[in-house]
Amino acid sequence: MWDELSPSLVSGHRFPVEIISHCVWLYFRFTLSFRDVEEMMATRGVAVTYESIREWCLSSVGSTPGGSAPAARAPATLASR
């Protein structure tokens, strides 16, 4: 059983690469918090913690060319007068 699952699993992680990449994509593509992504995955039947998502996102930033985040996340603040 593990032999057929091993190609899609990332070394050291218990989730398939498709789940990890989808969580990272959701976080960086949309203005979501880690807990928002956790909640969205729970509605799809995937029990993953926001801490795992945070670790995946932090590790994916280091793997991009240049070592920077794909897009700068602007803080959510009200416009000043």
mmCIF file of the N, C-alpha and C atoms, coordinates in Angstrom:
data_MODEL
# 
_entry.id   MODEL 
# 
loop_
_atom_site.group_PDB 
_atom_site.id 
_atom_site.type_symbol 
_atom_site.label_atom_id 
_atom_site.label_alt_id 
_atom_site.label_comp_id 
_atom_site.label_asym_id 
_atom_site.label_entity_id 
_atom_site.label_seq_id 
_atom_site.pdbx_PDB_ins_code 
_atom_site.Cartn_x 
_atom_site.Cartn_y 
_atom_site.Cartn_z 
_atom_site.occupancy 
_atom_site.B_iso_or_equiv 
_atom_site.pdbx_formal_charge 
_atom_site.auth_seq_id 
_atom_site.auth_comp_id 
_atom_site.auth_asym_id 
_atom_site.auth_atom_id 
_atom_site.pdbx_PDB_model_num 
ATOM 1   N N  . MET A 1 1  ? 0.815   -1.189 0.000  1.00 0.00 ? 1  MET A N  1 
ATOM 2   C CA . MET A 1 1  ? 0.000   0.000  0.000  1.00 0.00 ? 1  MET A CA 1 
ATOM 3   C C  . MET A 1 1  ? 0.863   1.258  0.000  1.00 0.00 ? 1  MET A C  1 
ATOM 4   N N  . TRP A 1 2  ? 1.923   1.305  0.827  1.00 0.00 ? 2  TRP A N  1 
ATOM 5   C CA . TRP A 1 2  ? 2.761   2.485  0.886  1.00 0.00 ? 2  TRP A CA 1 
ATOM 6   C C  . TRP A 1 2  ? 3.533   2.717  -0.402 1.00 0.00 ? 2  TRP A C  1 
ATOM 7   N N  . ASP A 1 3  ? 3.804   1.637  -1.134 1.00 0.00 ? 3  ASP A N  1 
ATOM 8   C CA . ASP A 1 3  ? 4.545   1.792  -2.382 1.00 0.00 ? 3  ASP A CA 1 
ATOM 9   C C  . ASP A 1 3  ? 3.766   2.590  -3.412 1.00 0.00 ? 3  ASP A C  1 
ATOM 10  N N  . GLU A 1 4  ? 2.456   2.408  -3.454 1.00 0.00 ? 4  GLU A N  1 
ATOM 11  C CA . GLU A 1 4  ? 1.678   3.153  -4.434 1.00 0.00 ? 4  GLU A CA 1 
ATOM 12  C C  . GLU A 1 4  ? 1.391   4.579  -3.984 1.00 0.00 ? 4  GLU A C  1 
ATOM 13  N N  . LEU A 1 5  ? 1.499   4.895  -2.689 1.00 0.00 ? 5  LEU A N  1 
ATOM 14  C CA . LEU A 1 5  ? 1.276   6.246  -2.198 1.00 0.00 ? 5  LEU A CA 1 
ATOM 15  C C  . LEU A 1 5  ? 2.550   7.071  -2.160 1.00 0.00 ? 5  LEU A C  1 
ATOM 16  N N  . SER A 1 6  ? 3.697   6.430  -2.083 1.00 0.00 ? 6  SER A N  1 
ATOM 17  C CA . SER A 1 6  ? 4.944   7.150  -1.873 1.00 0.00 ? 6  SER A CA 1 
ATOM 18  C C  . SER A 1 6  ? 5.300   8.162  -2.959 1.00 0.00 ? 6  SER A C  1 
ATOM 19  N N  . PRO A 1 7  ? 5.004   7.965  -4.248 1.00 0.00 ? 7  PRO A N  1 
ATOM 20  C CA . PRO A 1 7  ? 5.384   8.986  -5.227 1.00 0.00 ? 7  PRO A CA 1 
ATOM 21  C C  . PRO A 1 7  ? 4.686   10.325 -5.014 1.00 0.00 ? 7  PRO A C  1 
ATOM 22  N N  . SER A 1 8  ? 3.438   10.311 -4.488 1.00 0.00 ? 8  SER A N  1 
ATOM 23  C CA . SER A 1 8  ? 2.725   11.569 -4.341 1.00 0.00 ? 8  SER A CA 1 
ATOM 24  C C  . SER A 1 8  ? 2.954   12.218 -2.983 1.00 0.00 ? 8  SER A C  1 
ATOM 25  N N  . LEU A 1 9  ? 3.644   11.523 -2.066 1.00 0.00 ? 9  LEU A N  1 
ATOM 26  C CA . LEU A 1 9  ? 3.906   12.094 -0.754 1.00 0.00 ? 9  LEU A CA 1 
ATOM 27  C C  . LEU A 1 9  ? 5.220   12.869 -0.771 1.00 0.00 ? 9  LEU A C  1 
ATOM 28  N N  . VAL A 1 10 ? 5.236   13.970 -0.052 1.00 0.00 ? 10 VAL A N  1 
ATOM 29  C CA . VAL A 1 10 ? 6.455   14.754 0.090  1.00 0.00 ? 10 VAL A CA 1 
ATOM 30  C C  . VAL A 1 10 ? 7.241   14.167 1.248  1.00 0.00 ? 10 VAL A C  1 
ATOM 31  N N  . SER A 1 11 ? 8.528   14.059 1.097  1.00 0.00 ? 11 SER A N  1 
ATOM 32  C CA . SER A 1 11 ? 9.366   13.464 2.133  1.00 0.00 ? 11 SER A CA 1 
ATOM 33  C C  . SER A 1 11 ? 9.213   14.235 3.445  1.00 0.00 ? 11 SER A C  1 
ATOM 34  N N  . GLY A 1 12 ? 8.873   13.515 4.495  1.00 0.00 ? 12 GLY A N  1 
ATOM 35  C CA . GLY A 1 12 ? 8.724   14.128 5.803  1.00 0.00 ? 12 GLY A CA 1 
ATOM 36  C C  . GLY A 1 12 ? 7.351   14.698 6.097  1.00 0.00 ? 12 GLY A C  1 
ATOM 37  N N  . HIS A 1 13 ? 6.423   14.597 5.166  1.00 0.00 ? 13 HIS A N  1 
ATOM 38  C CA . HIS A 1 13 ? 5.075   15.122 5.357  1.00 0.00 ? 13 HIS A CA 1 
ATOM 39  C C  . HIS A 1 13 ? 4.067   13.991 5.262  1.00 0.00 ? 13 HIS A C  1 
ATOM 40  N N  . ARG A 1 14 ? 2.944   14.119 5.961  1.00 0.00 ? 14 ARG A N  1 
ATOM 41  C CA . ARG A 1 14 ? 1.933   13.072 5.927  1.00 0.00 ? 14 ARG A CA 1 
ATOM 42  C C  . ARG A 1 14 ? 0.839   13.330 4.901  1.00 0.00 ? 14 ARG A C  1 
ATOM 43  N N  . PHE A 1 15 ? 0.877   14.497 4.241  1.00 0.00 ? 15 PHE A N  1 
ATOM 44  C CA . PHE A 1 15 ? -0.127  14.828 3.235  1.00 0.00 ? 15 PHE A CA 1 
ATOM 45  C C  . PHE A 1 15 ? 0.474   14.728 1.841  1.00 0.00 ? 15 PHE A C  1 
ATOM 46  N N  . PRO A 1 16 ? -0.347  14.392 0.864  1.00 0.00 ? 16 PRO A N  1 
ATOM 47  C CA . PRO A 1 16 ? 0.145   14.355 -0.519 1.00 0.00 ? 16 PRO A CA 1 
ATOM 48  C C  . PRO A 1 16 ? 0.543   15.751 -1.002 1.00 0.00 ? 16 PRO A C  1 
ATOM 49  N N  . VAL A 1 17 ? 1.379   15.795 -1.987 1.00 0.00 ? 17 VAL A N  1 
ATOM 50  C CA . VAL A 1 17 ? 1.876   17.058 -2.524 1.00 0.00 ? 17 VAL A CA 1 
ATOM 51  C C  . VAL A 1 17 ? 0.729   17.907 -3.074 1.00 0.00 ? 17 VAL A C  1 
ATOM 52  N N  . GLU A 1 18 ? -0.323  17.296 -3.559 1.00 0.00 ? 18 GLU A N  1 
ATOM 53  C CA . GLU A 1 18 ? -1.462  18.044 -4.097 1.00 0.00 ? 18 GLU A CA 1 
ATOM 54  C C  . GLU A 1 18 ? -2.150  18.855 -3.002 1.00 0.00 ? 18 GLU A C  1 
ATOM 55  N N  . ILE A 1 19 ? -2.285  18.286 -1.818 1.00 0.00 ? 19 ILE A N  1 
ATOM 56  C CA . ILE A 1 19 ? -2.911  18.981 -0.689 1.00 0.00 ? 19 ILE A CA 1 
ATOM 57  C C  . ILE A 1 19 ? -2.021  20.132 -0.234 1.00 0.00 ? 19 ILE A C  1 
ATOM 58  N N  . ILE A 1 20 ? -0.732  19.878 -0.099 1.00 0.00 ? 20 ILE A N  1 
ATOM 59  C CA . ILE A 1 20 ? 0.202   20.905 0.356  1.00 0.00 ? 20 ILE A CA 1 
ATOM 60  C C  . ILE A 1 20 ? 0.242   22.061 -0.626 1.00 0.00 ? 20 ILE A C  1 
ATOM 61  N N  . SER A 1 21 ? 0.361   21.754 -1.901 1.00 0.00 ? 21 SER A N  1 
ATOM 62  C CA . SER A 1 21 ? 0.458   22.827 -2.898 1.00 0.00 ? 21 SER A CA 1 
ATOM 63  C C  . SER A 1 21 ? -0.847  23.613 -2.999 1.00 0.00 ? 21 SER A C  1 
ATOM 64  N N  . HIS A 1 22 ? -1.983  22.955 -2.814 1.00 0.00 ? 22 HIS A N  1 
ATOM 65  C CA . HIS A 1 22 ? -3.261  23.661 -2.869 1.00 0.00 ? 22 HIS A CA 1 
ATOM 66  C C  . HIS A 1 22 ? -3.390  24.625 -1.686 1.00 0.00 ? 22 HIS A C  1 
ATOM 67  N N  . CYS A 1 23 ? -2.969  24.214 -0.501 1.00 0.00 ? 23 CYS A N  1 
ATOM 68  C CA . CYS A 1 23 ? -3.009  25.087 0.677  1.00 0.00 ? 23 CYS A CA 1 
ATOM 69  C C  . CYS A 1 23 ? -2.095  26.291 0.492  1.00 0.00 ? 23 CYS A C  1 
ATOM 70  N N  . VAL A 1 24 ? -0.899  26.061 -0.007 1.00 0.00 ? 24 VAL A N  1 
ATOM 71  C CA . VAL A 1 24 ? 0.042   27.158 -0.233 1.00 0.00 ? 24 VAL A CA 1 
ATOM 72  C C  . VAL A 1 24 ? -0.500  28.097 -1.301 1.00 0.00 ? 24 VAL A C  1 
ATOM 73  N N  . TRP A 1 25 ? -1.086  27.546 -2.354 1.00 0.00 ? 25 TRP A N  1 
ATOM 74  C CA . TRP A 1 25 ? -1.675  28.365 -3.421 1.00 0.00 ? 25 TRP A CA 1 
ATOM 75  C C  . TRP A 1 25 ? -2.820  29.219 -2.880 1.00 0.00 ? 25 TRP A C  1 
ATOM 76  N N  . LEU A 1 26 ? -3.698  28.638 -2.077 1.00 0.00 ? 26 LEU A N  1 
ATOM 77  C CA . LEU A 1 26 ? -4.812  29.394 -1.504 1.00 0.00 ? 26 LEU A CA 1 
ATOM 78  C C  . LEU A 1 26 ? -4.310  30.565 -0.671 1.00 0.00 ? 26 LEU A C  1 
ATOM 79  N N  . TYR A 1 27 ? -3.299  30.319 0.149  1.00 0.00 ? 27 TYR A N  1 
ATOM 80  C CA . TYR A 1 27 ? -2.780  31.360 1.031  1.00 0.00 ? 27 TYR A CA 1 
ATOM 81  C C  . TYR A 1 27 ? -2.173  32.519 0.240  1.00 0.00 ? 27 TYR A C  1 
ATOM 82  N N  . PHE A 1 28 ? -1.345  32.216 -0.759 1.00 0.00 ? 28 PHE A N  1 
ATOM 83  C CA . PHE A 1 28 ? -0.670  33.274 -1.495 1.00 0.00 ? 28 PHE A CA 1 
ATOM 84  C C  . PHE A 1 28 ? -1.535  33.905 -2.578 1.00 0.00 ? 28 PHE A C  1 
ATOM 85  N N  . ARG A 1 29 ? -2.471  33.164 -3.136 1.00 0.00 ? 29 ARG A N  1 
ATOM 86  C CA . ARG A 1 29 ? -3.284  33.694 -4.224 1.00 0.00 ? 29 ARG A CA 1 
ATOM 87  C C  . ARG A 1 29 ? -4.371  34.640 -3.726 1.00 0.00 ? 29 ARG A C  1 
ATOM 88  N N  . PHE A 1 30 ? -4.995  34.303 -2.613 1.00 0.00 ? 30 PHE A N  1 
ATOM 89  C CA . PHE A 1 30 ? -6.084  35.093 -2.061 1.00 0.00 ? 30 PHE A CA 1 
ATOM 90  C C  . PHE A 1 30 ? -5.638  35.704 -0.733 1.00 0.00 ? 30 PHE A C  1 
ATOM 91  N N  . THR A 1 31 ? -6.344  36.702 -0.269 1.00 0.00 ? 31 THR A N  1 
ATOM 92  C CA . THR A 1 31 ? -6.010  37.315 1.013  1.00 0.00 ? 31 THR A CA 1 
ATOM 93  C C  . THR A 1 31 ? -6.667  36.501 2.118  1.00 0.00 ? 31 THR A C  1 
ATOM 94  N N  . LEU A 1 32 ? -6.040  35.393 2.460  1.00 0.00 ? 32 LEU A N  1 
ATOM 95  C CA . LEU A 1 32 ? -6.570  34.486 3.478  1.00 0.00 ? 32 LEU A CA 1 
ATOM 96  C C  . LEU A 1 32 ? -5.567  34.336 4.607  1.00 0.00 ? 32 LEU A C  1 
ATOM 97  N N  . SER A 1 33 ? -6.080  34.049 5.777  1.00 0.00 ? 33 SER A N  1 
ATOM 98  C CA . SER A 1 33 ? -5.197  33.718 6.896  1.00 0.00 ? 33 SER A CA 1 
ATOM 99  C C  . SER A 1 33 ? -4.964  32.212 6.892  1.00 0.00 ? 33 SER A C  1 
ATOM 100 N N  . PHE A 1 34 ? -4.029  31.772 7.707  1.00 0.00 ? 34 PHE A N  1 
ATOM 101 C CA . PHE A 1 34 ? -3.772  30.338 7.807  1.00 0.00 ? 34 PHE A CA 1 
ATOM 102 C C  . PHE A 1 34 ? -5.010  29.621 8.338  1.00 0.00 ? 34 PHE A C  1 
ATOM 103 N N  . ARG A 1 35 ? -5.711  30.257 9.253  1.00 0.00 ? 35 ARG A N  1 
ATOM 104 C CA . ARG A 1 35 ? -6.923  29.646 9.801  1.00 0.00 ? 35 ARG A CA 1 
ATOM 105 C C  . ARG A 1 35 ? -8.051  29.593 8.769  1.00 0.00 ? 35 ARG A C  1 
ATOM 106 N N  . ASP A 1 36 ? -8.094  30.572 7.870  1.00 0.00 ? 36 ASP A N  1 
ATOM 107 C CA . ASP A 1 36 ? -9.081  30.526 6.785  1.00 0.00 ? 36 ASP A CA 1 
ATOM 108 C C  . ASP A 1 36 ? -8.822  29.333 5.871  1.00 0.00 ? 36 ASP A C  1 
ATOM 109 N N  . VAL A 1 37 ? -7.561  29.122 5.546  1.00 0.00 ? 37 VAL A N  1 
ATOM 110 C CA . VAL A 1 37 ? -7.199  27.981 4.699  1.00 0.00 ? 37 VAL A CA 1 
ATOM 111 C C  . VAL A 1 37 ? -7.517  26.680 5.426  1.00 0.00 ? 37 VAL A C  1 
ATOM 112 N N  . GLU A 1 38 ? -7.222  26.626 6.726  1.00 0.00 ? 38 GLU A N  1 
ATOM 113 C CA . GLU A 1 38 ? -7.542  25.441 7.528  1.00 0.00 ? 38 GLU A CA 1 
ATOM 114 C C  . GLU A 1 38 ? -9.041  25.141 7.475  1.00 0.00 ? 38 GLU A C  1 
ATOM 115 N N  . GLU A 1 39 ? -9.853  26.181 7.603  1.00 0.00 ? 39 GLU A N  1 
ATOM 116 C CA . GLU A 1 39 ? -11.307 26.013 7.572  1.00 0.00 ? 39 GLU A CA 1 
ATOM 117 C C  . GLU A 1 39 ? -11.791 25.561 6.193  1.00 0.00 ? 39 GLU A C  1 
ATOM 118 N N  . MET A 1 40 ? -11.217 26.127 5.146  1.00 0.00 ? 40 MET A N  1 
ATOM 119 C CA . MET A 1 40 ? -11.604 25.728 3.788  1.00 0.00 ? 40 MET A CA 1 
ATOM 120 C C  . MET A 1 40 ? -11.260 24.263 3.524  1.00 0.00 ? 40 MET A C  1 
ATOM 121 N N  . MET A 1 41 ? -10.106 23.834 4.007  1.00 0.00 ? 41 MET A N  1 
ATOM 122 C CA . MET A 1 41 ? -9.727  22.439 3.808  1.00 0.00 ? 41 MET A CA 1 
ATOM 123 C C  . MET A 1 41 ? -10.604 21.512 4.641  1.00 0.00 ? 41 MET A C  1 
ATOM 124 N N  . ALA A 1 42 ? -11.038 21.968 5.825  1.00 0.00 ? 42 ALA A N  1 
ATOM 125 C CA . ALA A 1 42 ? -11.928 21.157 6.660  1.00 0.00 ? 42 ALA A CA 1 
ATOM 126 C C  . ALA A 1 42 ? -13.273 20.946 5.978  1.00 0.00 ? 42 ALA A C  1 
ATOM 127 N N  . THR A 1 43 ? -13.753 21.946 5.254  1.00 0.00 ? 43 THR A N  1 
ATOM 128 C CA . THR A 1 43 ? -15.022 21.765 4.529  1.00 0.00 ? 43 THR A CA 1 
ATOM 129 C C  . THR A 1 43 ? -14.873 20.751 3.399  1.00 0.00 ? 43 THR A C  1 
ATOM 130 N N  . ARG A 1 44 ? -13.643 20.554 2.938  1.00 0.00 ? 44 ARG A N  1 
ATOM 131 C CA . ARG A 1 44 ? -13.382 19.554 1.897  1.00 0.00 ? 44 ARG A CA 1 
ATOM 132 C C  . ARG A 1 44 ? -13.028 18.189 2.483  1.00 0.00 ? 44 ARG A C  1 
ATOM 133 N N  . GLY A 1 45 ? -13.040 18.090 3.825  1.00 0.00 ? 45 GLY A N  1 
ATOM 134 C CA . GLY A 1 45 ? -12.782 16.812 4.475  1.00 0.00 ? 45 GLY A CA 1 
ATOM 135 C C  . GLY A 1 45 ? -11.327 16.533 4.784  1.00 0.00 ? 45 GLY A C  1 
ATOM 136 N N  . VAL A 1 46 ? -10.476 17.560 4.719  1.00 0.00 ? 46 VAL A N  1 
ATOM 137 C CA . VAL A 1 46 ? -9.056  17.393 5.007  1.00 0.00 ? 46 VAL A CA 1 
ATOM 138 C C  . VAL A 1 46 ? -8.772  18.034 6.359  1.00 0.00 ? 46 VAL A C  1 
ATOM 139 N N  . ALA A 1 47 ? -8.367  17.234 7.335  1.00 0.00 ? 47 ALA A N  1 
ATOM 140 C CA . ALA A 1 47 ? -8.069  17.732 8.669  1.00 0.00 ? 47 ALA A CA 1 
ATOM 141 C C  . ALA A 1 47 ? -6.596  18.115 8.741  1.00 0.00 ? 47 ALA A C  1 
ATOM 142 N N  . VAL A 1 48 ? -6.330  19.393 8.543  1.00 0.00 ? 48 VAL A N  1 
ATOM 143 C CA . VAL A 1 48 ? -4.967  19.921 8.591  1.00 0.00 ? 48 VAL A CA 1 
ATOM 144 C C  . VAL A 1 48 ? -4.978  21.147 9.500  1.00 0.00 ? 48 VAL A C  1 
ATOM 145 N N  . THR A 1 49 ? -3.926  21.336 10.288 1.00 0.00 ? 49 THR A N  1 
ATOM 146 C CA . THR A 1 49 ? -3.878  22.461 11.209 1.00 0.00 ? 49 THR A CA 1 
ATOM 147 C C  . THR A 1 49 ? -3.302  23.694 10.519 1.00 0.00 ? 49 THR A C  1 
ATOM 148 N N  . TYR A 1 50 ? -3.618  24.848 11.082 1.00 0.00 ? 50 TYR A N  1 
ATOM 149 C CA . TYR A 1 50 ? -3.084  26.085 10.517 1.00 0.00 ? 50 TYR A CA 1 
ATOM 150 C C  . TYR A 1 50 ? -1.574  26.154 10.706 1.00 0.00 ? 50 TYR A C  1 
ATOM 151 N N  . GLU A 1 51 ? -1.047  25.486 11.727 1.00 0.00 ? 51 GLU A N  1 
ATOM 152 C CA . GLU A 1 51 ? 0.405   25.464 11.934 1.00 0.00 ? 51 GLU A CA 1 
ATOM 153 C C  . GLU A 1 51 ? 1.112   24.715 10.808 1.00 0.00 ? 51 GLU A C  1 
ATOM 154 N N  . SER A 1 52 ? 0.505   23.631 10.345 1.00 0.00 ? 52 SER A N  1 
ATOM 155 C CA . SER A 1 52 ? 1.087   22.900 9.210  1.00 0.00 ? 52 SER A CA 1 
ATOM 156 C C  . SER A 1 52 ? 1.086   23.777 7.970  1.00 0.00 ? 52 SER A C  1 
ATOM 157 N N  . ILE A 1 53 ? -0.020  24.480 7.738  1.00 0.00 ? 53 ILE A N  1 
ATOM 158 C CA . ILE A 1 53 ? -0.118  25.364 6.577  1.00 0.00 ? 53 ILE A CA 1 
ATOM 159 C C  . ILE A 1 53 ? 0.922   26.478 6.675  1.00 0.00 ? 53 ILE A C  1 
ATOM 160 N N  . ARG A 1 54 ? 1.113   27.018 7.877  1.00 0.00 ? 54 ARG A N  1 
ATOM 161 C CA . ARG A 1 54 ? 2.113   28.066 8.086  1.00 0.00 ? 54 ARG A CA 1 
ATOM 162 C C  . ARG A 1 54 ? 3.515   27.559 7.754  1.00 0.00 ? 54 ARG A C  1 
ATOM 163 N N  . GLU A 1 55 ? 3.830   26.357 8.216  1.00 0.00 ? 55 GLU A N  1 
ATOM 164 C CA . GLU A 1 55 ? 5.147   25.771 7.928  1.00 0.00 ? 55 GLU A CA 1 
ATOM 165 C C  . GLU A 1 55 ? 5.343   25.547 6.433  1.00 0.00 ? 55 GLU A C  1 
ATOM 166 N N  . TRP A 1 56 ? 4.294   25.062 5.756  1.00 0.00 ? 56 TRP A N  1 
ATOM 167 C CA . TRP A 1 56 ? 4.396   24.826 4.313  1.00 0.00 ? 56 TRP A CA 1 
ATOM 168 C C  . TRP A 1 56 ? 4.624   26.129 3.572  1.00 0.00 ? 56 TRP A C  1 
ATOM 169 N N  . CYS A 1 57 ? 3.903   27.178 3.970  1.00 0.00 ? 57 CYS A N  1 
ATOM 170 C CA . CYS A 1 57 ? 4.052   28.470 3.295  1.00 0.00 ? 57 CYS A CA 1 
ATOM 171 C C  . CYS A 1 57 ? 5.433   29.066 3.546  1.00 0.00 ? 57 CYS A C  1 
ATOM 172 N N  . LEU A 1 58 ? 5.934   28.949 4.771  1.00 0.00 ? 58 LEU A N  1 
ATOM 173 C CA . LEU A 1 58 ? 7.269   29.459 5.066  1.00 0.00 ? 58 LEU A CA 1 
ATOM 174 C C  . LEU A 1 58 ? 8.342   28.691 4.312  1.00 0.00 ? 58 LEU A C  1 
ATOM 175 N N  . SER A 1 59 ? 8.180   27.381 4.196  1.00 0.00 ? 59 SER A N  1 
ATOM 176 C CA . SER A 1 59 ? 9.182   26.594 3.479  1.00 0.00 ? 59 SER A CA 1 
ATOM 177 C C  . SER A 1 59 ? 9.091   26.821 1.973  1.00 0.00 ? 59 SER A C  1 
ATOM 178 N N  . SER A 1 60 ? 7.915   27.150 1.468  1.00 0.00 ? 60 SER A N  1 
ATOM 179 C CA . SER A 1 60 ? 7.785   27.391 0.022  1.00 0.00 ? 60 SER A CA 1 
ATOM 180 C C  . SER A 1 60 ? 8.391   28.726 -0.369 1.00 0.00 ? 60 SER A C  1 
ATOM 181 N N  . VAL A 1 61 ? 8.436   29.691 0.542  1.00 0.00 ? 61 VAL A N  1 
ATOM 182 C CA . VAL A 1 61 ? 9.038   30.988 0.246  1.00 0.00 ? 61 VAL A CA 1 
ATOM 183 C C  . VAL A 1 61 ? 10.529  30.829 -0.003 1.00 0.00 ? 61 VAL A C  1 
ATOM 184 N N  . GLY A 1 62 ? 11.179  29.970 0.763  1.00 0.00 ? 62 GLY A N  1 
ATOM 185 C CA . GLY A 1 62 ? 12.608  29.756 0.588  1.00 0.00 ? 62 GLY A CA 1 
ATOM 186 C C  . GLY A 1 62 ? 12.953  29.001 -0.676 1.00 0.00 ? 62 GLY A C  1 
ATOM 187 N N  . SER A 1 63 ? 11.967  28.305 -1.263 1.00 0.00 ? 63 SER A N  1 
ATOM 188 C CA . SER A 1 63 ? 12.247  27.513 -2.454 1.00 0.00 ? 63 SER A CA 1 
ATOM 189 C C  . SER A 1 63 ? 11.993  28.271 -3.751 1.00 0.00 ? 63 SER A C  1 
ATOM 190 N N  . THR A 1 64 ? 11.505  29.524 -3.667 1.00 0.00 ? 64 THR A N  1 
ATOM 191 C CA . THR A 1 64 ? 11.275  30.299 -4.884 1.00 0.00 ? 64 THR A CA 1 
ATOM 192 C C  . THR A 1 64 ? 12.577  30.933 -5.338 1.00 0.00 ? 64 THR A C  1 
ATOM 193 N N  . PRO A 1 65 ? 12.724  31.212 -6.619 1.00 0.00 ? 65 PRO A N  1 
ATOM 194 C CA . PRO A 1 65 ? 13.941  31.869 -7.088 1.00 0.00 ? 65 PRO A CA 1 
ATOM 195 C C  . PRO A 1 65 ? 14.115  33.225 -6.410 1.00 0.00 ? 65 PRO A C  1 
ATOM 196 N N  . GLY A 1 66 ? 15.267  33.470 -5.884 1.00 0.00 ? 66 GLY A N  1 
ATOM 197 C CA . GLY A 1 66 ? 15.523  34.725 -5.181 1.00 0.00 ? 66 GLY A CA 1 
ATOM 198 C C  . GLY A 1 66 ? 15.189  34.653 -3.710 1.00 0.00 ? 66 GLY A C  1 
ATOM 199 N N  . GLY A 1 67 ? 14.459  33.615 -3.288 1.00 0.00 ? 67 GLY A N  1 
ATOM 200 C CA . GLY A 1 67 ? 14.137  33.439 -1.891 1.00 0.00 ? 67 GLY A CA 1 
ATOM 201 C C  . GLY A 1 67 ? 13.122  34.419 -1.349 1.00 0.00 ? 67 GLY A C  1 
ATOM 202 N N  . SER A 1 68 ? 12.349  35.048 -2.221 1.00 0.00 ? 68 SER A N  1 
ATOM 203 C CA . SER A 1 68 ? 11.358  36.001 -1.735 1.00 0.00 ? 68 SER A CA 1 
ATOM 204 C C  . SER A 1 68 ? 9.957   35.450 -1.959 1.00 0.00 ? 68 SER A C  1 
ATOM 205 N N  . ALA A 1 69 ? 9.002   36.043 -1.284 1.00 0.00 ? 69 ALA A N  1 
ATOM 206 C CA . ALA A 1 69 ? 7.607   35.610 -1.407 1.00 0.00 ? 69 ALA A CA 1 
ATOM 207 C C  . ALA A 1 69 ? 7.105   35.886 -2.815 1.00 0.00 ? 69 ALA A C  1 
ATOM 208 N N  . PRO A 1 70 ? 6.180   35.079 -3.324 1.00 0.00 ? 70 PRO A N  1 
ATOM 209 C CA . PRO A 1 70 ? 5.655   35.288 -4.668 1.00 0.00 ? 70 PRO A CA 1 
ATOM 210 C C  . PRO A 1 70 ? 5.010   36.659 -4.847 1.00 0.00 ? 70 PRO A C  1 
ATOM 211 N N  . ALA A 1 71 ? 4.341   37.160 -3.836 1.00 0.00 ? 71 ALA A N  1 
ATOM 212 C CA . ALA A 1 71 ? 3.734   38.484 -3.908 1.00 0.00 ? 71 ALA A CA 1 
ATOM 213 C C  . ALA A 1 71 ? 3.750   39.088 -2.515 1.00 0.00 ? 71 ALA A C  1 
ATOM 214 N N  . ALA A 1 72 ? 4.009   40.366 -2.456 1.00 0.00 ? 72 ALA A N  1 
ATOM 215 C CA . ALA A 1 72 ? 4.010   41.024 -1.157 1.00 0.00 ? 72 ALA A CA 1 
ATOM 216 C C  . ALA A 1 72 ? 2.580   41.118 -0.649 1.00 0.00 ? 72 ALA A C  1 
ATOM 217 N N  . ARG A 1 73 ? 2.396   40.749 0.593  1.00 0.00 ? 73 ARG A N  1 
ATOM 218 C CA . ARG A 1 73 ? 1.066   40.808 1.203  1.00 0.00 ? 73 ARG A CA 1 
ATOM 219 C C  . ARG A 1 73 ? 0.943   42.131 1.938  1.00 0.00 ? 73 ARG A C  1 
ATOM 220 N N  . ALA A 1 74 ? 0.046   42.981 1.469  1.00 0.00 ? 74 ALA A N  1 
ATOM 221 C CA . ALA A 1 74 ? -0.164  44.280 2.106  1.00 0.00 ? 74 ALA A CA 1 
ATOM 222 C C  . ALA A 1 74 ? -0.981  44.087 3.379  1.00 0.00 ? 74 ALA A C  1 
ATOM 223 N N  . PRO A 1 75 ? -0.638  44.827 4.433  1.00 0.00 ? 75 PRO A N  1 
ATOM 224 C CA . PRO A 1 75 ? -1.419  44.706 5.661  1.00 0.00 ? 75 PRO A CA 1 
ATOM 225 C C  . PRO A 1 75 ? -2.825  45.244 5.466  1.00 0.00 ? 75 PRO A C  1 
ATOM 226 N N  . ALA A 1 76 ? -3.776  44.636 6.114  1.00 0.00 ? 76 ALA A N  1 
ATOM 227 C CA . ALA A 1 76 ? -5.163  45.059 6.000  1.00 0.00 ? 76 ALA A CA 1 
ATOM 228 C C  . ALA A 1 76 ? -5.400  46.205 6.970  1.00 0.00 ? 76 ALA A C  1 
ATOM 229 N N  . THR A 1 77 ? -5.335  47.424 6.462  1.00 0.00 ? 77 THR A N  1 
ATOM 230 C CA . THR A 1 77 ? -5.574  48.599 7.291  1.00 0.00 ? 77 THR A CA 1 
ATOM 231 C C  . THR A 1 77 ? -6.579  49.493 6.603  1.00 0.00 ? 77 THR A C  1 
ATOM 232 N N  . LEU A 1 78 ? -7.181  50.342 7.396  1.00 0.00 ? 78 LEU A N  1 
ATOM 233 C CA . LEU A 1 78 ? -8.112  51.311 6.826  1.00 0.00 ? 78 LEU A CA 1 
ATOM 234 C C  . LEU A 1 78 ? -7.334  52.462 6.200  1.00 0.00 ? 78 LEU A C  1 
ATOM 235 N N  . ALA A 1 79 ? -7.895  53.030 5.165  1.00 0.00 ? 79 ALA A N  1 
ATOM 236 C CA . ALA A 1 79 ? -7.221  54.145 4.504  1.00 0.00 ? 79 ALA A CA 1 
ATOM 237 C C  . ALA A 1 79 ? -7.175  55.337 5.453  1.00 0.00 ? 79 ALA A C  1 
ATOM 238 N N  . SER A 1 80 ? -6.029  55.980 5.529  1.00 0.00 ? 80 SER A N  1 
ATOM 239 C CA . SER A 1 80 ? -5.900  57.154 6.402  1.00 0.00 ? 80 SER A CA 1 
ATOM 240 C C  . SER A 1 80 ? -6.519  58.366 5.735  1.00 0.00 ? 80 SER A C  1 
ATOM 241 N N  . ARG A 1 81 ? -6.955  59.299 6.559  1.00 0.00 ? 81 ARG A N  1 
ATOM 242 C CA . ARG A 1 81 ? -7.621  60.505 6.027  1.00 0.00 ? 81 ARG A CA 1 
ATOM 243 C C  . ARG A 1 81 ? -6.634  61.537 5.606  1.00 0.00 ? 81 ARG A C  1 
# 
